[in-house]
């Protein structure tokens, strides 16, 4: 009884603001020092790698693929990006300090390695964003795949008259044995997103602007919400985000990876 009474204020806050919003506020307080250090590292690496690249890779769409020690999966992800029906694209692979495997020889593909491991997906992706020039930016993790028309479907909506600033498609979640788990398809709603973690950047294609950057908080697997949720929900505060209900992403539900958990954590006694 006393435990239920003690939890009452927390339950009220969750209902009012959403558990994800409350968790993120806590993260910003507890993890702020990590973000400051990582921002300095990100700035230094973006400057160093830009100098190495010379002319920044440029196209209609820049696809950013962060990676860390998944050579075979990375090659498959890169191939699914390069095999898009949209060819006006550059693909930048950003290795989180582990070293790059051999990748396909394609003039649209650029690959760089950070000077050290950050274990922070947001920083790795931010470096990729900053190294490229494009109207739109898309994101693909190194253990996921796109259907060949993923970018085509997204751009058809983005480039239409009065199109939104960003879109995200449905995800087909796949178990490690290759069988389908489900298809996640939820219309964009910032209020609903305060209570449910249904936003994932593997399906997200957005117009490049000042809002398009990832949180630099160092999020271990136990830290919720993920940086995907933070980016898309924040982006949607000032820019129109629209959902496309077609499944164009094969999303690996990998126990060893930071796959999106849709369920809220169970309350503690």
C-alpha angles and dihedrals in degrees: 000000000000090000091054090050092049091051094050097090090048092050090050092050091049092052092047102043106011127253093255093056091049093048091050091051088053091048092053091054098043099037101037094109091058091052093053093052093045093049089058091049092047092052092050094047094046089052094046096046094043088056090051093050095046105191107041115242107258136188142126089278129026114200116203119203117184115199144181124178100328102114100163095041090046092055090052092049092048091049092051089052094047091046093062117128086233105080099177089091141111121206119207119191114200114196116206096227100290101101132260127266123220109288134192118287103244128142090223093059124088125176130191137172127219116234091244141003114276100178085212115115093194093061093046091052093044091058089054092050092049095049094056139065119213145127092241135027127208130187133215127175119224094248098049135076138214127220109242093255098048095110093037091057092047095047093047087064098036094050095044119107108279089007120166127259093244141010136194126197131212119278125226103212113213128195120229090259090060098254121130117254100185145304117259112210120157127157116241113268120155092202092052089046089060087068103029130049098217098132119102128169096218085080096038125105115175142178110255111251140129092285092060103095134102129242112265095211112127102243117192116200089269094056115098139227104039123230090254091065092046094052099046096042092047092045089053092057092077104011132058114254120189132190122226109203095211115107107234100152128075101208118194114221093213119179088208094053138066096259117171115270111206096191123086115239116269114258116258121235 
